[in-house]
């Protein structure tokens, strides 16, 4: 029977391969975890066996020291023997309590006691306590100088010496049991590792039989089909190569033309917007200059002329009142003309930069609107791009106007901070605020909505970001982030 190409063979083999790899990975991870756990247990077991063996040595050291104190009552080394005895008793007590309680605190080692070992420790505990109590009594008596020498046959020393062998025998059994159980745990871990190894080898064998062999057969069959198809399609491929080459050249030319057209449109749009903004600002600057240099000087001359005329009028009260009113009106007109000229294009912005311009703007708003305006900055006064300075100034101007006219704010804070590669402008007020979703539903021609739209357009033109946070009755905060480069 001839082999038939299975369209689902790739998916089937992929799933089987992933399943086999997952099983191998899990077995490998499980084996590694088991090995690490076994190593930790072996390390703890070796330490516990060592400490249990040390208990035998310490008990012998205690008996030896007591025997030295008994056989050399007038020795000048008595203080050294007592110090050795105290040190050995402290360590002996720590080890015994740690083994019995299941945790050696001073070496931070857990002790896994089986029921047999716990029973042995329970049986040996009274003997340990008795030897420890008598040895501690001898040590304390020497330290308190109640004994100048240990009597040759004191009941404490006789008890210690006579029960030492019994304690050593019990500890030998405990050490032996610890060693047997540690060996059993090692053997158990080895058996588990063998099982995992055999399972891994079995999975690899099954993978070869049911995954790789069918895959190889299918690949061989597919290669045969491809070779036959290649002979039949070689001529067609040559024609397609030529056609594809022609189509590729056409496509690349069309794509290049489309990209060029798109880039040209984008550049033209940016240029038009930039020229429009620049033209508006230049027109503002020209009108401001004409108002300041032309109309302002004419009004000033008119004021001086009226003052001279007023000096030649008669002293009638009506004439003086009319002349004073006329002079006040002209003074107000001059002040208004200066304000209009400043709002159109302040000379300080083009001469000294954004920081000085904002400082003067906030002072002017505070004076004219009778509100408290605070300005804070860490900007060093370095000049920015012309469009950036104008954009930030216009946003500040619009925000202050909205805060005074629409929000009825009494306290306004303007901050200009330089952070890394950006300049941050913040205008916050304590006005009545607004609901942004309600403002978005209003026509664009309303005053506040139009002002916010203008601010967003200004920030967009300088490649910046703007965030407006406002809640009814809780004021408004406007944050602008503009790149310094």
MARNUMAR-296979 format. One line per field, with one value per residue (C-alpha): x, y, z; residue in three letters; residue number from 1; chain. Coordinates in nm, 2 decimals, decimal comma. Example, Ala and Ser with C-alpha at 12.3 -4.5 7.8 and 13.67 -1.06 7.14 Angstrom:
<rs>
u = 1,23 | 1,37
v = -0,45 | -0,11
w = 0,78 | 0,71
r = ala | ser
k = 1 | 2
c = A | A
</rs>
This chain:
<rs>
u = 0,00 | 0,14 | 0,19 | -0,06 | 0,04 | -0,13 | -0,22 | -0,24 | 0,09 | 0,28 | 0,03 | 0,01 | 0,39 | 0,43 | 0,19 | 0,35 | 0,69 | 0,59 | 0,43 | 0,75 | 0,97 | 0,74 | 0,76 | 1,14 | 1,16 | 0,94 | 1,14 | 1,46 | 1,34 | 1,20 | 1,53 | 1,72 | 1,49 | 1,53 | 1,91 | 1,92 | 1,69 | 1,89 | 2,22 | 2,07 | 1,94 | 2,28 | 2,45 | 2,22 | 2,25 | 2,63 | 2,62 | 2,38 | 2,58 | 2,89 | 2,73 | 2,58 | 2,93 | 3,06 | 2,83 | 3,03 | 3,35 | 3,21 | 3,09 | 3,44 | 3,59 | 3,36 | 3,45 | 3,82 | 3,81 | 3,62 | 3,88 | 4,16 | 4,00 | 3,97 | 4,32 | 4,50 | 4,32 | 4,60 | 4,69 | 4,75 | 4,56 | 4,23 | 4,09 | 4,18 | 4,01 | 3,70 | 3,68 | 3,72 | 3,44 | 3,20 | 3,26 | 3,21 | 2,89 | 2,74 | 2,81 | 2,70 | 2,37 | 2,31 | 2,37 | 2,15 | 1,86 | 1,89 | 1,89 | 1,60 | 1,39 | 1,46 | 1,66 | 2,02 | 1,98 | 2,34 | 2,43 | 2,08 | 2,04 | 1,71 | 1,72 | 1,48 | 1,43 | 1,25 | 1,03 | 1,32 | 1,57 | 1,31 | 1,25 | 1,63 | 1,68 | 1,39 | 1,54 | 1,89 | 1,76 | 1,73 | 2,09 | 2,21 | 2,03 | 2,17 | 2,53 | 2,48 | 2,34 | 2,63 | 2,89 | 2,73 | 2,73 | 3,10 | 3,17 | 2,96 | 3,11 | 3,46 | 3,35 | 3,19 | 3,50 | 3,30 | 3,54 | 3,92 | 3,96 | 3,73 | 3,71 | 3,86 | 3,53 | 3,26 | 2,92 | 2,89 | 3,22 | 3,15 | 2,81 | 2,95 | 3,24 | 3,02 | 2,74 | 2,97 | 2,99 | 2,61 | 2,57 | 2,84 | 2,65 | 2,32 | 2,49 | 2,66 | 2,31 | 2,18 | 2,47 | 2,44 | 2,06 | 2,13 | 2,38 | 2,15 | 1,86 | 2,08 | 2,21 | 1,85 | 1,75 | 2,05 | 1,95 | 1,59 | 1,70 | 1,92 | 1,63 | 1,41 | 1,68 | 1,71 | 1,33 | 1,34 | 1,63 | 1,45 | 1,14 | 1,33 | 1,50 | 1,17 | 1,01 | 1,30 | 1,26 | 0,89 | 0,97 | 1,20 | 0,94 | 0,62 | 0,75 | 1,08 | 1,03 | 0,68 | 0,82 | 1,12 | 0,89 | 0,66 | 0,95 | 1,10 | 0,76 | 0,72 | 1,07 | 0,99 | 0,67 | 0,87 | 1,13 | 0,87 | 0,68 | 1,01 | 1,06 | 0,71 | 0,72 | 1,07 | 0,97 | 0,67 | 0,90 | 1,14 | 0,85 | 0,72 | 1,06 | 1,06 | 0,70 | 0,78 | 1,08 | 0,88 | 0,61 | 0,86 | 1,02 | 0,67 | 0,57 | 0,89 | 0,85 | 0,49 | 0,58 | 0,86 | 0,63 | 0,36 | 0,61 | 0,75 | 0,40 | 0,30 | 0,62 | 0,57 | 0,21 | 0,31 | 0,60 | 0,37 | 0,11 | 0,37 | 0,51 | 0,17 | 0,08 | 0,42 | 0,39 | 0,04 | 0,14 | 0,45 | 0,25 | -0,01 | 0,27 | 0,45 | 0,12 | 0,06 | 0,41 | 0,35 | 0,01 | 0,16 | 0,45 | 0,21 | -0,01 | 0,28 | 0,48 | 0,20 | -0,12 | 0,05 | 0,27 | -0,03 | -0,23 | 0,06 | 0,10 | -0,28 | -0,26 | 0,02 | -0,17 | -0,48 | -0,28 | -0,14 | -0,49 | -0,61 | -0,34 | -0,49 | -0,86 | -1,05 | -1,07 | -1,44 | -1,52 | -1,70 | -1,41 | -1,17 | -1,39 | -1,44 | -1,07 | -0,98 | -1,23 | -1,09 | -0,73 | -0,84 | -1,01 | -0,69 | -0,48 | -0,70 | -0,69 | -0,31 | -0,31 | -0,55 | -0,34 | -0,03 | -0,22 | -0,34 | 0,01 | 0,15 | -0,11 | -0,05 | 0,33 | 0,53 | 0,87 | 1,02 | 0,94 | 1,16 | 1,42 | 1,47 | 1,28 | 0,99 | 1,09 | 1,10 | 0,79 | 0,58 | 0,70 | 0,58 | 0,26 | 0,17 | 0,25 | 0,03 | -0,27 | -0,24 | -0,25 | -0,53 | -0,76 | -0,69 | -0,61 | -0,31 | -0,08 | 0,24 | 0,52 | 0,79 | 1,06 | 1,41 | 1,47 | 1,81 | 1,68 | 1,85 | 1,67 | 1,45 | 1,33 | 1,11 | 0,80 | 0,84 | 0,87 | 0,57 | 0,36 | 0,43 | 0,35 | 0,02 | -0,09 | -0,01 | -0,19 | -0,50 | -0,50 | -0,47 | -0,75 | -0,98 | -0,90 | -0,99 | -1,28 | -1,46 | -1,34 | -1,34 | -1,02 | -0,86 | -0,53 | -0,34 | 0,00 | 0,22 | 0,53 | 0,80 | 1,04 | 1,32 | 1,34 | 1,59 | 1,51 | 1,17 | 1,03 | 0,72 | 0,46 | 0,19 | -0,10 | -0,33 | -0,62 | -0,87 | -1,16 | -1,50 | -1,36 | -1,57 | -1,68 | -1,47 | -1,73 | -1,99 | -1,73 | -1,66 | -2,03 | -2,04 | -2,00 | -1,64 | -1,73 | -1,80 | -1,54 | -1,39 | -1,40 | -1,24 | -0,96 | -0,88 | -0,89 | -0,64 | -0,41 | -0,41 | -0,33 | -0,04 | 0,11 | 0,08 | 0,27 | 0,57 | 0,56 | 0,45 | 0,19 | -0,09 | -0,30 | -0,60 | -0,74 | -1,05 | -1,35 | -1,65 | -1,58 | -1,22 | -1,03 | -0,83 | -0,47 | -0,31 | 0,02 | 0,23 | 0,54 | 0,76 | 1,09 | 1,39 | 1,56
v = 0,00 | 0,34 | 0,61 | 0,89 | 1,24 | 1,33 | 1,71 | 1,69 | 1,51 | 1,83 | 1,93 | 1,58 | 1,54 | 1,89 | 1,81 | 1,47 | 1,63 | 1,90 | 1,64 | 1,43 | 1,73 | 1,84 | 1,50 | 1,49 | 1,84 | 1,76 | 1,44 | 1,64 | 1,91 | 1,66 | 1,47 | 1,79 | 1,89 | 1,55 | 1,56 | 1,90 | 1,79 | 1,48 | 1,68 | 1,91 | 1,62 | 1,45 | 1,77 | 1,80 | 1,43 | 1,44 | 1,74 | 1,58 | 1,25 | 1,46 | 1,65 | 1,33 | 1,17 | 1,49 | 1,43 | 1,11 | 1,31 | 1,58 | 1,34 | 1,18 | 1,53 | 1,61 | 1,29 | 1,35 | 1,70 | 1,59 | 1,32 | 1,57 | 1,80 | 1,50 | 1,36 | 1,70 | 1,89 | 2,14 | 2,19 | 2,54 | 2,43 | 2,40 | 2,73 | 2,60 | 2,27 | 2,45 | 2,67 | 2,37 | 2,19 | 2,49 | 2,53 | 2,15 | 2,15 | 2,45 | 2,29 | 1,94 | 2,10 | 2,28 | 1,97 | 1,75 | 2,00 | 2,06 | 1,68 | 1,62 | 1,93 | 1,87 | 2,19 | 2,28 | 2,66 | 2,76 | 2,59 | 2,64 | 2,28 | 2,09 | 1,74 | 1,48 | 1,24 | 0,91 | 0,75 | 0,52 | 0,80 | 1,01 | 0,71 | 0,66 | 1,03 | 1,01 | 0,71 | 0,87 | 1,21 | 1,14 | 1,00 | 1,31 | 1,55 | 1,37 | 1,38 | 1,74 | 1,85 | 1,70 | 1,84 | 2,18 | 2,16 | 2,09 | 2,38 | 2,63 | 2,53 | 2,60 | 2,93 | 3,04 | 2,93 | 2,70 | 2,43 | 2,48 | 2,12 | 1,84 | 1,55 | 1,23 | 1,04 | 1,31 | 1,17 | 1,40 | 1,29 | 0,93 | 0,95 | 1,11 | 0,85 | 0,55 | 0,65 | 0,77 | 0,43 | 0,39 | 0,73 | 0,64 | 0,32 | 0,50 | 0,76 | 0,49 | 0,34 | 0,69 | 0,77 | 0,43 | 0,48 | 0,83 | 0,67 | 0,39 | 0,62 | 0,86 | 0,56 | 0,45 | 0,80 | 0,80 | 0,46 | 0,58 | 0,89 | 0,67 | 0,44 | 0,74 | 0,87 | 0,54 | 0,53 | 0,88 | 0,79 | 0,48 | 0,69 | 0,95 | 0,69 | 0,52 | 0,85 | 0,92 | 0,57 | 0,62 | 0,96 | 0,79 | 0,52 | 0,73 | 1,08 | 1,08 | 0,77 | 0,88 | 1,23 | 1,09 | 0,87 | 1,16 | 1,39 | 1,13 | 1,09 | 1,47 | 1,52 | 1,26 | 1,46 | 1,78 | 1,64 | 1,52 | 1,86 | 2,04 | 1,88 | 1,97 | 2,33 | 2,43 | 2,58 | 2,76 | 2,89 | 3,04 | 3,23 | 3,33 | 3,46 | 3,70 | 3,80 | 3,85 | 4,05 | 4,28 | 4,31 | 4,37 | 4,65 | 4,80 | 4,75 | 4,92 | 5,21 | 5,25 | 5,22 | 5,47 | 5,71 | 5,67 | 5,72 | 6,03 | 6,17 | 6,10 | 6,25 | 6,55 | 6,60 | 6,57 | 6,82 | 7,06 | 7,03 | 7,09 | 7,39 | 7,54 | 7,50 | 7,65 | 7,93 | 8,00 | 8,02 | 8,22 | 8,46 | 8,50 | 8,58 | 8,82 | 9,00 | 9,01 | 9,15 | 9,41 | 9,52 | 9,54 | 9,75 | 9,99 | 10,02 | 10,09 | 10,31 | 10,48 | 10,49 | 10,49 | 10,79 | 10,97 | 10,92 | 11,03 | 11,34 | 11,40 | 11,37 | 11,63 | 11,86 | 11,84 | 11,90 | 12,22 | 12,33 | 12,26 | 12,50 | 12,79 | 12,72 | 12,94 | 12,83 | 12,73 | 12,40 | 12,26 | 12,31 | 12,16 | 11,85 | 11,81 | 11,84 | 11,59 | 11,34 | 11,38 | 11,33 | 11,02 | 10,88 | 10,94 | 10,77 | 10,47 | 10,46 | 10,46 | 10,18 | 9,98 | 10,03 | 9,91 | 9,60 | 9,52 | 9,56 | 9,34 | 9,06 | 9,06 | 9,01 | 9,11 | 9,24 | 9,07 | 8,73 | 8,79 | 8,98 | 8,77 | 8,44 | 8,24 | 8,26 | 8,64 | 8,67 | 8,44 | 8,63 | 8,96 | 8,80 | 8,66 | 9,00 | 9,18 | 8,94 | 8,97 | 9,35 | 9,38 | 9,10 | 9,15 | 8,78 | 8,61 | 8,47 | 8,28 | 8,20 | 7,94 | 7,82 | 7,65 | 7,74 | 7,90 | 8,14 | 7,96 | 8,05 | 7,78 | 7,75 | 8,05 | 7,84 | 7,66 | 7,98 | 8,13 | 7,81 | 7,79 | 8,16 | 8,14 | 7,83 | 8,02 | 8,33 | 8,12 | 7,93 | 8,24 | 8,40 | 8,10 | 8,09 | 8,45 | 8,48 | 8,15 | 7,98 | 8,29 | 8,18 | 8,38 | 8,18 | 8,07 | 7,90 | 7,89 | 7,67 | 7,62 | 7,33 | 7,17 | 6,79 | 6,59 | 6,65 | 6,82 | 7,15 | 7,11 | 7,40 | 7,37 | 7,62 | 7,54 | 7,74 | 7,71 | 7,81 | 7,64 | 7,39 | 7,21 | 6,86 | 6,76 | 6,53 | 6,81 | 7,05 | 6,80 | 6,80 | 7,18 | 7,34 | 7,43 | 7,80 | 7,84 | 8,05 | 7,79 | 7,50 | 7,72 | 7,82 | 7,46 | 7,36 | 7,64 | 7,52 | 7,17 | 7,29 | 7,50 | 7,21 | 6,98 | 7,23 | 7,21 | 6,83 | 6,84 | 6,68 | 6,84 | 6,70 | 6,89 | 6,78 | 6,95 | 6,87 | 7,08 | 7,29 | 7,16 | 7,38 | 7,31 | 7,20 | 7,21 | 7,02 | 7,07 | 6,87 | 7,01 | 6,87 | 7,10 | 6,99
w = 0,00 | -0,10 | 0,17 | 0,17 | 0,28 | 0,60 | 0,61 | 0,99 | 1,05 | 1,14 | 1,40 | 1,55 | 1,56 | 1,71 | 1,99 | 2,06 | 2,06 | 2,30 | 2,52 | 2,52 | 2,59 | 2,87 | 3,03 | 3,00 | 3,14 | 3,44 | 3,51 | 3,48 | 3,71 | 3,95 | 3,96 | 4,01 | 4,30 | 4,45 | 4,42 | 4,58 | 4,86 | 4,91 | 4,92 | 5,18 | 5,39 | 5,36 | 5,47 | 5,77 | 5,85 | 5,85 | 6,07 | 6,31 | 6,32 | 6,39 | 6,67 | 6,82 | 6,81 | 6,97 | 7,27 | 7,34 | 7,33 | 7,55 | 7,81 | 7,82 | 7,85 | 8,14 | 8,32 | 8,26 | 8,39 | 8,70 | 8,75 | 8,72 | 8,98 | 9,21 | 9,17 | 9,17 | 9,44 | 9,50 | 9,14 | 9,02 | 8,70 | 8,89 | 8,74 | 8,39 | 8,45 | 8,59 | 8,27 | 8,05 | 8,25 | 8,22 | 7,84 | 7,78 | 7,99 | 7,80 | 7,46 | 7,59 | 7,71 | 7,37 | 7,17 | 7,38 | 7,38 | 7,01 | 6,93 | 7,16 | 7,04 | 6,67 | 6,59 | 6,66 | 6,69 | 6,72 | 6,38 | 6,23 | 6,14 | 6,16 | 6,32 | 6,17 | 6,46 | 6,39 | 6,66 | 6,75 | 6,80 | 6,99 | 7,22 | 7,27 | 7,35 | 7,60 | 7,77 | 7,80 | 7,90 | 8,28 | 8,29 | 8,10 | 8,34 | 8,64 | 8,51 | 8,39 | 8,73 | 8,93 | 8,70 | 8,70 | 9,08 | 9,09 | 8,84 | 9,03 | 9,37 | 9,24 | 9,08 | 9,41 | 9,59 | 9,81 | 9,73 | 9,74 | 9,64 | 9,53 | 9,78 | 9,66 | 9,69 | 9,66 | 9,57 | 9,26 | 9,11 | 9,19 | 9,02 | 8,71 | 8,67 | 8,74 | 8,49 | 8,21 | 8,05 | 8,05 | 7,88 | 7,62 | 7,54 | 7,49 | 7,27 | 7,06 | 6,99 | 6,90 | 6,67 | 6,51 | 6,45 | 6,30 | 6,06 | 5,96 | 5,89 | 5,69 | 5,48 | 5,42 | 5,30 | 5,06 | 4,93 | 4,89 | 4,69 | 4,47 | 4,39 | 4,30 | 4,08 | 3,90 | 3,85 | 3,70 | 3,48 | 3,35 | 3,29 | 3,10 | 2,88 | 2,82 | 2,71 | 2,47 | 2,33 | 2,28 | 2,13 | 1,87 | 1,78 | 1,76 | 1,68 | 1,50 | 1,29 | 1,15 | 1,10 | 0,90 | 0,69 | 0,62 | 0,54 | 0,30 | 0,13 | 0,11 | -0,04 | -0,31 | -0,39 | -0,40 | -0,63 | -0,88 | -0,85 | -0,91 | -1,25 | -1,36 | -1,23 | -1,33 | -1,65 | -1,49 | -1,22 | -1,47 | -1,62 | -1,28 | -1,19 | -1,48 | -1,41 | -1,04 | -1,12 | -1,33 | -1,07 | -0,79 | -0,98 | -1,05 | -0,68 | -0,55 | -0,79 | -0,68 | -0,31 | -0,35 | -0,52 | -0,26 | 0,02 | -0,14 | -0,19 | 0,17 | 0,30 | 0,08 | 0,20 | 0,56 | 0,52 | 0,33 | 0,60 | 0,87 | 0,68 | 0,63 | 0,99 | 1,10 | 0,85 | 0,97 | 1,33 | 1,25 | 1,04 | 1,32 | 1,57 | 1,33 | 1,27 | 1,64 | 1,68 | 1,41 | 1,55 | 1,90 | 1,78 | 1,59 | 1,89 | 2,12 | 1,88 | 1,70 | 1,89 | 2,23 | 2,14 | 1,99 | 2,31 | 2,52 | 2,31 | 2,34 | 2,72 | 2,74 | 2,51 | 2,72 | 3,03 | 2,87 | 2,77 | 3,12 | 3,26 | 3,05 | 3,14 | 3,38 | 3,74 | 3,73 | 3,91 | 3,61 | 3,37 | 3,62 | 3,67 | 3,30 | 3,23 | 3,51 | 3,38 | 3,03 | 3,16 | 3,35 | 3,04 | 2,83 | 3,10 | 3,10 | 2,72 | 2,73 | 2,99 | 2,79 | 2,47 | 2,65 | 2,78 | 2,44 | 2,30 | 2,57 | 2,52 | 2,14 | 2,17 | 2,48 | 2,40 | 2,70 | 2,54 | 2,23 | 2,43 | 2,75 | 2,70 | 2,84 | 3,21 | 3,22 | 3,01 | 3,24 | 3,54 | 3,39 | 3,27 | 3,61 | 3,77 | 3,52 | 3,57 | 3,95 | 3,93 | 3,67 | 3,79 | 4,17 | 4,22 | 4,39 | 4,12 | 4,22 | 3,98 | 4,06 | 3,82 | 3,82 | 3,45 | 3,41 | 3,14 | 2,85 | 2,53 | 2,36 | 2,01 | 1,91 | 1,84 | 2,18 | 2,38 | 2,20 | 2,24 | 2,61 | 2,65 | 2,47 | 2,67 | 2,99 | 2,87 | 2,77 | 3,10 | 3,31 | 3,11 | 3,16 | 3,54 | 3,59 | 3,35 | 3,37 | 3,69 | 3,92 | 4,08 | 4,36 | 4,39 | 4,08 | 4,07 | 3,76 | 3,77 | 3,50 | 3,58 | 3,39 | 3,43 | 3,23 | 2,86 | 2,91 | 3,03 | 3,25 | 3,27 | 3,53 | 3,58 | 3,88 | 4,02 | 4,30 | 4,08 | 4,04 | 3,78 | 3,52 | 3,41 | 3,12 | 2,97 | 2,97 | 2,82 | 2,54 | 2,45 | 2,41 | 2,06 | 1,98 | 1,95 | 2,32 | 2,51 | 2,74 | 2,49 | 2,23 | 2,46 | 2,56 | 2,19 | 2,12 | 2,40 | 2,27 | 1,92 | 2,05 | 2,24 | 1,94 | 1,72 | 1,96 | 1,98 | 2,34 | 2,56 | 2,76 | 3,04 | 3,18 | 3,52 | 3,66 | 3,88 | 3,95 | 4,27 | 4,30 | 4,06 | 3,75 | 3,68 | 3,34 | 3,28 | 2,97 | 2,88 | 2,60 | 2,47 | 2,52 | 2,20
r = unk | unk | unk | unk | unk | unk | unk | unk | unk | unk | unk | unk | unk | unk | unk | unk | unk | unk | unk | unk | unk | unk | unk | unk | unk | unk | unk | unk | unk | unk | unk | unk | unk | unk | unk | unk | unk | unk | unk | unk | unk | unk | unk | unk | unk | unk | unk | unk | unk | unk | unk | unk | unk | unk | unk | unk | unk | unk | unk | unk | unk | unk | unk | unk | unk | unk | unk | unk | unk | unk | unk | unk | unk | unk | unk | unk | unk | unk | unk | unk | unk | unk | unk | unk | unk | unk | unk | unk | unk | unk | unk | unk | unk | unk | unk | unk | unk | unk | unk | unk | unk | unk | unk | unk | unk | unk | unk | unk | unk | unk | unk | unk | unk | unk | unk | unk | unk | unk | unk | unk | unk | unk | unk | unk | unk | unk | unk | unk | unk | unk | unk | unk | unk | unk | unk | unk | unk | unk | unk | unk | unk | unk | unk | unk | unk | unk | unk | unk | unk | unk | unk | unk | unk | unk | unk | unk | unk | unk | unk | unk | unk | unk | unk | unk | unk | unk | unk | unk | unk | unk | unk | unk | unk | unk | unk | unk | unk | unk | unk | unk | unk | unk | unk | unk | unk | unk | unk | unk | unk | unk | unk | unk | unk | unk | unk | unk | unk | unk | unk | unk | unk | unk | unk | unk | unk | unk | unk | unk | unk | unk | unk | unk | unk | unk | unk | unk | unk | unk | unk | unk | unk | unk | unk | unk | unk | unk | unk | unk | unk | unk | unk | unk | unk | unk | unk | unk | unk | unk | unk | unk | unk | unk | unk | unk | unk | unk | unk | unk | unk | unk | unk | unk | unk | unk | unk | unk | unk | unk | unk | unk | unk | unk | unk | unk | unk | unk | unk | unk | unk | unk | unk | unk | unk | unk | unk | unk | unk | unk | unk | unk | unk | unk | unk | unk | unk | unk | unk | unk | unk | unk | unk | unk | unk | unk | unk | unk | unk | unk | unk | unk | unk | unk | unk | unk | unk | unk | unk | unk | unk | unk | unk | unk | unk | unk | unk | unk | unk | unk | unk | unk | unk | unk | unk | unk | unk | unk | unk | unk | unk | unk | unk | unk | unk | unk | unk | unk | unk | unk | unk | unk | unk | unk | unk | unk | unk | unk | unk | unk | unk | unk | unk | unk | unk | unk | unk | unk | unk | unk | unk | unk | unk | unk | unk | unk | unk | unk | unk | unk | unk | unk | unk | unk | unk | unk | unk | unk | unk | unk | unk | unk | unk | unk | unk | unk | unk | unk | unk | unk | unk | unk | unk | unk | unk | unk | unk | unk | unk | unk | unk | unk | unk | unk | unk | unk | unk | unk | unk | unk | unk | unk | unk | unk | unk | unk | unk | unk | unk | unk | unk | unk | unk | unk | unk | unk | unk | unk | unk | unk | unk | unk | unk | unk | unk | unk | unk | unk | unk | unk | unk | unk | unk | unk | unk | unk | unk | unk | unk | unk | unk | unk | unk | unk | unk | unk | unk | unk | unk | unk | unk | unk | unk | unk | unk | unk | unk | unk | unk | unk | unk | unk | unk | unk | unk | unk | unk | unk | unk | unk | unk | unk | unk | unk | unk | unk | unk
k = 1 | 2 | 3 | 4 | 5 | 6 | 7 | 8 | 9 | 10 | 11 | 12 | 13 | 14 | 15 | 16 | 17 | 18 | 19 | 20 | 21 | 22 | 23 | 24 | 25 | 26 | 27 | 28 | 29 | 30 | 31 | 32 | 33 | 34 | 35 | 36 | 37 | 38 | 39 | 40 | 41 | 42 | 43 | 44 | 45 | 46 | 47 | 48 | 49 | 50 | 51 | 52 | 53 | 54 | 55 | 56 | 57 | 58 | 59 | 60 | 61 | 62 | 63 | 64 | 65 | 66 | 67 | 68 | 69 | 70 | 71 | 72 | 73 | 74 | 75 | 76 | 77 | 78 | 79 | 80 | 81 | 82 | 83 | 84 | 85 | 86 | 87 | 88 | 89 | 90 | 91 | 92 | 93 | 94 | 95 | 96 | 97 | 98 | 99 | 100 | 101 | 102 | 103 | 104 | 105 | 106 | 107 | 108 | 109 | 110 | 111 | 112 | 113 | 114 | 115 | 116 | 117 | 118 | 119 | 120 | 121 | 122 | 123 | 124 | 125 | 126 | 127 | 128 | 129 | 130 | 131 | 132 | 133 | 134 | 135 | 136 | 137 | 138 | 139 | 140 | 141 | 142 | 143 | 144 | 145 | 146 | 147 | 148 | 149 | 150 | 151 | 152 | 153 | 154 | 155 | 156 | 157 | 158 | 159 | 160 | 161 | 162 | 163 | 164 | 165 | 166 | 167 | 168 | 169 | 170 | 171 | 172 | 173 | 174 | 175 | 176 | 177 | 178 | 179 | 180 | 181 | 182 | 183 | 184 | 185 | 186 | 187 | 188 | 189 | 190 | 191 | 192 | 193 | 194 | 195 | 196 | 197 | 198 | 199 | 200 | 201 | 202 | 203 | 204 | 205 | 206 | 207 | 208 | 209 | 210 | 211 | 212 | 213 | 214 | 215 | 216 | 217 | 218 | 219 | 220 | 221 | 222 | 223 | 224 | 225 | 226 | 227 | 228 | 229 | 230 | 231 | 232 | 233 | 234 | 235 | 236 | 237 | 238 | 239 | 240 | 241 | 242 | 243 | 244 | 245 | 246 | 247 | 248 | 249 | 250 | 251 | 252 | 253 | 254 | 255 | 256 | 257 | 258 | 259 | 260 | 261 | 262 | 263 | 264 | 265 | 266 | 267 | 268 | 269 | 270 | 271 | 272 | 273 | 274 | 275 | 276 | 277 | 278 | 279 | 280 | 281 | 282 | 283 | 284 | 285 | 286 | 287 | 288 | 289 | 290 | 291 | 292 | 293 | 294 | 295 | 296 | 297 | 298 | 299 | 300 | 301 | 302 | 303 | 304 | 305 | 306 | 307 | 308 | 309 | 310 | 311 | 312 | 313 | 314 | 315 | 316 | 317 | 318 | 319 | 320 | 321 | 322 | 323 | 324 | 325 | 326 | 327 | 328 | 329 | 330 | 331 | 332 | 333 | 334 | 335 | 336 | 337 | 338 | 339 | 340 | 341 | 342 | 343 | 344 | 345 | 346 | 347 | 348 | 349 | 350 | 351 | 352 | 353 | 354 | 355 | 356 | 357 | 358 | 359 | 360 | 361 | 362 | 363 | 364 | 365 | 366 | 367 | 368 | 369 | 370 | 371 | 372 | 373 | 374 | 375 | 376 | 377 | 378 | 379 | 380 | 381 | 382 | 383 | 384 | 385 | 386 | 387 | 388 | 389 | 390 | 391 | 392 | 393 | 394 | 395 | 396 | 397 | 398 | 399 | 400 | 401 | 402 | 403 | 404 | 405 | 406 | 407 | 408 | 409 | 410 | 411 | 412 | 413 | 414 | 415 | 416 | 417 | 418 | 419 | 420 | 421 | 422 | 423 | 424 | 425 | 426 | 427 | 428 | 429 | 430 | 431 | 432 | 433 | 434 | 435 | 436 | 437 | 438 | 439 | 440 | 441 | 442 | 443 | 444 | 445 | 446 | 447 | 448 | 449 | 450 | 451 | 452 | 453 | 454 | 455 | 456 | 457 | 458 | 459 | 460 | 461 | 462 | 463 | 464 | 465 | 466 | 467 | 468 | 469 | 470 | 471 | 472 | 473 | 474 | 475 | 476 | 477 | 478 | 479 | 480 | 481 | 482 | 483 | 484 | 485
c = A | A | A | A | A | A | A | A | A | A | A | A | A | A | A | A | A | A | A | A | A | A | A | A | A | A | A | A | A | A | A | A | A | A | A | A | A | A | A | A | A | A | A | A | A | A | A | A | A | A | A | A | A | A | A | A | A | A | A | A | A | A | A | A | A | A | A | A | A | A | A | A | A | A | A | A | A | A | A | A | A | A | A | A | A | A | A | A | A | A | A | A | A | A | A | A | A | A | A | A | A | A | A | A | A | A | A | A | A | A | A | A | A | A | A | A | A | A | A | A | A | A | A | A | A | A | A | A | A | A | A | A | A | A | A | A | A | A | A | A | A | A | A | A | A | A | A | A | A | A | A | A | A | A | A | A | A | A | A | A | A | A | A | A | A | A | A | A | A | A | A | A | A | A | A | A | A | A | A | A | A | A | A | A | A | A | A | A | A | A | A | A | A | A | A | A | A | A | A | A | A | A | A | A | A | A | A | A | A | A | A | A | A | A | A | A | A | A | A | A | A | A | A | A | A | A | A | A | A | A | A | A | A | A | A | A | A | A | A | A | A | A | A | A | A | A | A | A | A | A | A | A | A | A | A | A | A | A | A | A | A | A | A | A | A | A | A | A | A | A | A | A | A | A | A | A | A | A | A | A | A | A | A | A | A | A | A | A | A | A | A | A | A | A | A | A | A | A | A | A | A | A | A | A | A | A | A | A | A | A | A | A | A | A | A | A | A | A | A | A | A | A | A | A | A | A | A | A | A | A | A | A | A | A | A | A | A | A | A | A | A | A | A | A | A | A | A | A | A | A | A | A | A | A | A | A | A | A | A | A | A | A | A | A | A | A | A | A | A | A | A | A | A | A | A | A | A | A | A | A | A | A | A | A | A | A | A | A | A | A | A | A | A | A | A | A | A | A | A | A | A | A | A | A | A | A | A | A | A | A | A | A | A | A | A | A | A | A | A | A | A | A | A | A | A | A | A | A | A | A | A | A | A | A | A | A | A | A | A | A | A | A | A | A | A | A | A | A | A | A | A | A | A | A | A | A | A | A | A | A | A | A | A | A | A | A | A | A | A | A | A | A | A | A | A | A | A | A | A | A | A | A | A | A | A
</rs>
